[in-house]
Every structure is written in structure tokens, then in C-alpha cells.
Amino acid sequence: MVKLNINGIEVQAKEGVTVFEAAEQVGIYIPTLCHHPDLSTFGACRVCMVEANGRLVTACRAPVEDGMVVKTDTEDVNKVRLYNVELTLAYHNQDCQTCSRNGNCKLQEVARFVGVTPESMEGIRRSRVEQFIDDSNPFFHRDNTKCILCGICIRTCEEINGVSAIDFAYRGYKTAVSTVGDKPIKESRCESCGECLERCPTGALYRSKPAVPEREVESVCTYCGVGCGIYLGVRGEKVVSVRGNEENPANRGDLCVKGRFGFDFVNHPDRLKTPLMKKNGNWQEVSWEEALSFVADKINGLRKEHGSQVLGGVSSARCTNEENYLFQKLFRSMGTNNVDHCARL
């Protein structure tokens, strides 16, 4: 542990942590645009500048030192932060009202904090190089006019998903996040997991069907047996969004393309919500108790008439390992080894 002073507050921090992390643990806010706790440090935005032992450093990359004196609110620090945010906004799309991130945008938050005003932006605004929206991906779209080149999406794709489908391309004010050969997202190596979408601090990446839920319900993804924790965003009687549960030990907030975007089936009008049994030639809704009793009676009747070897069971990959174990144990207890699994078919 090392001791340092941040804005007059004595702080104890583990050796090797950054000034940003040390300040965060005592509740001192340092603005940043390119930092994300899930990713390696980048230090590109230069908005987290602080004064450490009399010199300006980036808080997200500067390691703490014993006896270090840090000031986060000096005149020089505030000037540097303001200038950097203003330069970021100079080429940024100004249409915030229709942006999916409006009200939940890191750039808006930081701009308010450092004191950006219409007056301070006079003479700085520039027209962005014409860039089209990439709407080739069916799950999310990309708008480079709202990109701040923080690199979070690039590091997410490389460090979390291990795909590296995107990177910085071109130079100078033409710099942009792009795929190999500047192809549309759909034609790239992108796996549509949406991890970059979840971490994007602005509206540069947004869902193709954006919707704000009125509440969230904790649940578990049903697409496979991993048991990823999710929060279902509910609006009225419909599920409109899904996000990963960072507290769930199975996925720590990460999701695949099915878990994050494949929830439309829940809202389908033809979705079965109760068991159906054919009575008098027509399908009728019945209770689970009646349906399970009917199946049990049929199985017992077949065993008595033809023996256990006429029975067979096919389990599902959507069940957990424990559920599949119980399924095969059930059939073996009835005297048959005819057990298979849909993942092998």
C-alpha cells in the first residue's frame, strides 16, 4: 500500500493502481472519455489530466507513488480538459435530440462537467467529413459522425471477444474506426455480439431497434446451458432490450449475439405459453399437471406392453448440465439407455 494526497484527502491505495482508480475509490470524480473498467488503459482523450507533484499527467495511466500530491481542479487542469473536449466536439454531430444516447451520453456528461458553452464553441465548430451510416448489420448500426475515436470499441473487440474486427483507419481529421478494407460491418469478421455497443460512450453505435424500457427484470438466458445472467428491459407487455448481468458468475455481463439480440420470439403472438393437448381432433390448452400426468401414463403403458427398450429420450442444449444429467438419469432408471441430445444432431 502507498499513501498519497488527492485534493487534500489522504488516500491509501494498492501499489500499481492508477491515480484515476485511487481517486475513484474515495469518490473524487475525474472526467474521462476513453477509459473503461473492463479494458486496458488507453490515454487517448486526455480529458482525465490531473496535476501530480506539480506536472500534468493522465490519471488513467499514471501509477500512484508514495507521498504523491495530486490536484484535480487547478486552473491548468481545467483549461486542458476544456480544450480537449472542445476539440472533440468540433467535428461531432450536433443532433443530440434524436440520438439514442441523449441523456445517457458520456460526452454530454463530460462536456457539462468541464464547462463547455455555446460561446466557447464559437469559431471551433467544423463540418465533419461526409460519412454514411453503416446499417448493414441487422442488430446495430454505426454512425461515425458521432464517434469520438476513444478506441473503446476497438479494445473491446480485441480484448474481450478476441476477434479484432475493427481498428483505426486513415490519418488526421479523416481518422475513423473501420473494418478491414472499410467494408460494411456485415461483411467483416464481426460476430455481432454487441459488446462494443454496450461500452460505446456516445451514439456512434446504436441498436437498430432502439427502445427505452420502463423497468428491468432479472433473468437467465435460455439459449443454451451456460446460464448467462441477463436483465430484460420491459415496456408494457413486451421485452424491448436485453443487457448482461455483471454480477452473474457465468458471464460477468458478457453476452453472445443470441443472448443480446435474439429476444423477439418472446413477443411473437404465436408463442406457446401453456401446454397443448389434442382433444376431439383439436388442440386445447391444459395445465402442466394434466400434461405431465398424460405423458407419465403413456410412458408407463408402453413399458408394460412392450418393455423399456421402446422408450427413448432426446434432451436439449438449452438445458443446464444438471438438468440434462437428471433427464438421462430418469430414462436409465426406467430401464433404457436410449438417450440422445439435440446438440449432436
C-alpha positions in Angstrom: 0.0 0.0 0.0 1.1 3.6 -0.7 -0.1 6.8 0.7 -0.9 9.9 -1.4 -2.8 13.1 -1.1 -5.6 13.9 -3.6 -7.2 17.3 -3.2 -6.2 17.4 0.4 -7.6 14.0 1.2 -5.2 11.3 2.5 -5.7 8.2 0.4 -4.3 4.7 0.8 -4.1 2.7 -2.4 -2.5 -0.5 -3.6 0.8 -0.2 -5.3 0.4 -0.3 -9.1 -3.1 1.2 -9.3 -3.5 4.4 -11.3 -4.3 7.9 -9.9 -7.7 7.6 -11.6 -8.5 4.4 -9.6 -7.2 5.9 -6.4 -9.4 8.9 -6.8 -12.4 6.8 -7.7 -12.2 4.8 -4.5 -12.6 7.9 -2.4 -15.4 9.3 -4.6 -13.4 12.0 -6.4 -14.7 12.4 -10.0 -12.2 12.7 -12.8 -13.8 13.0 -16.2 -12.7 10.7 -19.0 -13.9 9.6 -22.4 -11.7 6.7 -23.4 -11.4 4.8 -20.0 -13.5 1.7 -19.3 -13.0 -0.5 -16.3 -13.3 -3.7 -18.4 -10.4 -2.7 -20.7 -6.8 -1.8 -20.7 -5.9 1.9 -20.3 -5.5 4.0 -23.5 -4.9 7.6 -22.5 -6.1 9.0 -25.9 -8.8 11.5 -24.9 -6.5 13.5 -22.5 -9.6 14.6 -20.5 -8.5 12.9 -17.3 -5.5 15.2 -16.9 -4.5 16.0 -13.3 -1.6 17.7 -11.6 0.6 15.2 -9.9 3.7 16.6 -8.0 3.4 19.8 -10.0 3.2 18.4 -13.5 0.3 17.4 -15.7 -0.3 13.6 -16.2 -3.1 11.4 -17.5 -4.8 10.0 -14.4 -5.8 6.8 -16.2 -2.2 5.8 -16.9 -0.1 7.4 -14.1 0.6 4.9 -11.3 0.3 6.1 -7.7 3.5 6.8 -5.8 4.2 7.1 -2.1 3.9 10.7 -1.0 2.4 11.9 -4.3 0.3 15.1 -4.2 -2.5 15.2 -6.7 -4.7 18.1 -7.6 -7.7 17.5 -9.9 -9.2 21.1 -10.0 -6.4 23.6 -10.9 -6.6 26.3 -13.5 -4.2 24.5 -15.8 -6.0 21.2 -15.4 -9.4 22.7 -16.2 -8.0 24.5 -19.3 -6.5 21.4 -20.7 -9.7 19.4 -20.2 -11.9 22.1 -21.7 -9.7 22.5 -24.8 -9.6 18.7 -25.4 -13.4 18.4 -25.1 -14.0 21.4 -27.3 -11.7 19.8 -30.0 -13.6 16.6 -29.7 -16.9 18.4 -30.2 -15.6 20.5 -33.1 -16.4 17.7 -35.7 -19.1 15.9 -33.6 -22.6 15.5 -34.9 -24.7 18.2 -33.2 -28.1 16.5 -33.4 -28.4 15.3 -29.8 -32.2 15.3 -29.5 -32.7 12.4 -31.9 -29.6 10.5 -30.7 -30.3 7.2 -28.9 -27.8 8.1 -26.3 -29.3 11.5 -25.5 -29.4 11.9 -21.7 -27.1 8.8 -21.2 -24.1 10.0 -23.1 -20.6 10.2 -21.7 -19.7 13.1 -24.0 -22.6 15.1 -22.7 -21.7 14.3 -19.1 -18.1 15.3 -19.5 -18.9 18.5 -21.6 -21.2 19.7 -18.8 -18.5 19.0 -16.2 -15.7 20.8 -17.9 -17.9 23.8 -18.7 -18.4 23.7 -22.5 -20.8 26.5 -23.5 -22.1 27.8 -26.9 -19.9 30.8 -26.5 -16.8 28.7 -26.0 -17.6 26.7 -29.2 -17.9 29.7 -31.4 -15.3 29.6 -34.1 -14.4 26.0 -33.3 -17.3 24.0 -35.0 -16.2 22.3 -38.2 -18.1 20.4 -40.8 -17.4 16.7 -40.4 -16.2 14.8 -43.5 -19.2 13.2 -45.1 -19.6 9.7 -43.7 -22.6 7.4 -44.3 -24.3 5.4 -41.6 -23.4 1.7 -41.8 -26.8 -0.1 -41.3 -25.7 -3.4 -42.9 -25.8 -5.2 -39.5 -29.3 -6.3 -38.6 -28.8 -5.8 -34.9 -26.9 -2.5 -34.6 -25.8 0.5 -36.7 -22.7 2.6 -36.9 -22.6 6.4 -37.2 -19.1 7.7 -37.5 -20.3 11.4 -37.2 -20.9 10.7 -33.5 -17.6 8.8 -33.0 -15.0 10.4 -30.7 -12.2 8.0 -31.5 -11.9 6.8 -27.9 -10.9 3.3 -29.1 -13.2 1.6 -26.6 -14.9 -0.5 -29.3 -11.6 -1.5 -30.8 -10.2 -2.6 -27.4 -13.5 -4.4 -26.6 -13.4 -6.4 -29.8 -9.7 -7.4 -29.3 -9.5 -7.9 -25.5 -13.0 -9.3 -24.6 -14.2 -11.0 -27.8 -10.8 -11.7 -29.3 -12.0 -11.0 -32.9 -10.3 -7.7 -33.8 -12.8 -6.9 -36.5 -12.2 -3.2 -36.3 -9.3 -0.7 -35.9 -8.4 2.9 -36.6 -8.1 3.8 -40.3 -6.8 6.8 -42.3 -5.0 9.7 -40.7 -5.5 13.3 -39.4 -9.1 14.6 -39.3 -10.1 11.7 -41.7 -9.3 9.1 -38.9 -12.2 6.7 -38.3 -12.9 3.4 -36.8 -13.2 0.9 -39.7 -13.2 -2.7 -40.7 -10.6 -4.3 -42.9 -10.9 -2.7 -46.3 -13.5 -0.3 -45.0 -16.2 -2.9 -45.7 -19.6 -2.8 -44.1 -19.9 -4.4 -40.7 -22.0 -7.3 -42.1 -19.1 -8.2 -44.5 -16.4 -8.1 -41.8 -15.3 -10.5 -39.1 -17.8 -9.0 -36.7 -19.7 -11.7 -34.7 -22.5 -9.2 -33.7 -22.0 -9.9 -30.0 -22.8 -6.2 -29.3 -20.1 -5.9 -26.6 -18.7 -2.8 -28.4 -22.3 -1.4 -28.5 -22.7 -1.8 -24.7 -19.5 0.1 -24.0 -19.7 2.9 -26.6 -19.8 6.2 -24.7 -21.7 8.0 -27.4 -24.3 7.3 -30.1 -21.8 6.1 -32.6 -23.0 2.6 -32.1 -26.8 2.1 -31.5 -29.4 -0.7 -31.7 -31.3 -1.0 -35.0 -34.5 -1.1 -32.9 -33.8 1.3 -30.1 -36.3 1.4 -27.2 -36.1 2.6 -23.7 -37.6 0.1 -21.2 -39.9 1.2 -18.3 -38.4 -1.4 -16.0 -35.9 -4.3 -15.9 -36.4 -7.9 -14.8 -33.5 -10.1 -13.7 -33.5 -13.4 -15.6 -31.3 -16.1 -17.2 -30.7 -16.5 -20.9 -32.5 -19.6 -22.3 -30.5 -20.1 -25.5 -28.0 -22.6 -24.1 -27.0 -24.2 -20.8 -24.3 -21.7 -19.8 -26.7 -19.8 -17.6 -25.7 -16.2 -18.5 -27.4 -13.7 -16.3 -29.4 -11.0 -18.1 -31.7 -8.1 -17.4 -34.8 -8.0 -19.6 -35.9 -4.5 -20.4 -39.7 -4.5 -20.3 -42.1 -1.9 -21.8 -45.8 -2.7 -21.3 -46.2 -6.4 -22.1 -43.2 -6.6 -24.4 -39.5 -7.3 -23.9 -37.6 -4.4 -25.8 -34.0 -4.9 -24.7 -31.5 -7.2 -23.0 -28.3 -6.4 -21.2 -25.9 -8.7 -19.3 -25.8 -9.0 -15.6 -22.3 -8.1 -14.4 -22.8 -9.9 -11.1 -23.6 -13.2 -12.7 -20.5 -15.5 -12.3 -21.3 -17.4 -15.6 -20.9 -14.4 -17.9 -19.9 -11.3 -15.9 -22.1 -9.2 -18.1 -20.9 -10.5 -21.5 -23.4 -11.9 -24.0 -23.4 -13.5 -27.4 -25.4 -12.3 -30.4 -28.3 -14.6 -29.5 -28.5 -13.6 -25.8 -28.3 -9.9 -26.5 -30.4 -9.5 -29.7 -32.5 -12.7 -30.1 -35.4 -11.9 -27.8 -38.1 -11.1 -30.4 -39.5 -14.6 -30.1 -40.8 -13.7 -26.6 -43.1 -11.2 -28.1 -44.4 -13.3 -31.0 -48.2 -13.7 -31.0 -47.9 -17.4 -31.8 -45.6 -18.2 -28.9 -46.9 -21.1 -26.8 -47.4 -20.2 -23.1 -49.2 -23.3 -21.9 -49.1 -27.0 -22.9 -51.5 -28.1 -25.7 -53.3 -31.5 -25.9 -55.3 -32.7 -28.8 -58.9 -33.5 -27.7 -61.6 -34.5 -30.2 -59.3 -33.6 -33.0 -58.5 -30.1 -31.8 -55.6 -28.6 -29.8 -56.7 -27.3 -26.4 -54.8 -25.6 -23.6 -54.3 -27.7 -20.5 -52.4 -27.3 -17.2 -48.9 -28.6 -16.7 -50.2 -31.1 -14.2 -52.6 -32.6 -16.7 -50.0 -32.6 -19.5 -47.3 -34.3 -17.3 -49.8 -36.8 -16.0 -50.8 -37.7 -19.5 -47.1 -38.2 -20.6 -46.4 -40.3 -17.5 -49.4 -42.6 -18.1 -48.4 -43.1 -21.7 -44.8 -44.0 -20.8 -45.9 -46.5 -18.1 -48.3 -48.0 -20.6 -45.6 -48.5 -23.2 -43.3 -50.1 -20.7 -45.8 -52.6 -19.5 -46.9 -53.5 -23.1 -43.6 -53.5 -25.0 -40.8 -53.2 -22.4 -38.4 -50.4 -21.5 -36.4 -50.6 -24.8 -39.1 -49.0 -26.8 -38.5 -45.8 -24.8 -36.1 -43.1 -25.8 -35.4 -39.5 -24.9 -33.8 -36.5 -26.7 -32.6 -33.7 -24.4 -32.0 -30.1 -25.3 -28.8 -28.0 -25.4 -30.8 -25.1 -23.8 -31.0 -27.0 -20.5 -28.2 -26.8 -17.9 -25.8 -29.7 -17.4 -27.6 -30.5 -14.2 -31.0 -30.7 -16.0 -29.5 -32.9 -18.7 -28.0 -35.2 -16.1 -31.3 -35.6 -14.4 -33.0 -36.3 -17.8 -30.7 -39.1 -18.7 -30.9 -40.5 -15.1 -34.7 -40.5 -15.4 -34.6 -42.6 -18.6 -31.9 -45.0 -17.3 -34.0 -45.5 -14.1 -36.8 -46.7 -16.4 -34.5 -49.3 -17.8 -33.4 -47.8 -21.1 -30.1 -46.4 -22.4 -31.8 -44.8 -25.5 -30.8 -41.2 -24.6 -29.6 -38.6 -27.1 -29.0 -34.9 -27.2 -30.1 -32.3 -29.8 -26.6 -30.8 -29.9 -25.3 -33.9 -31.6 -27.9 -33.9 -34.4 
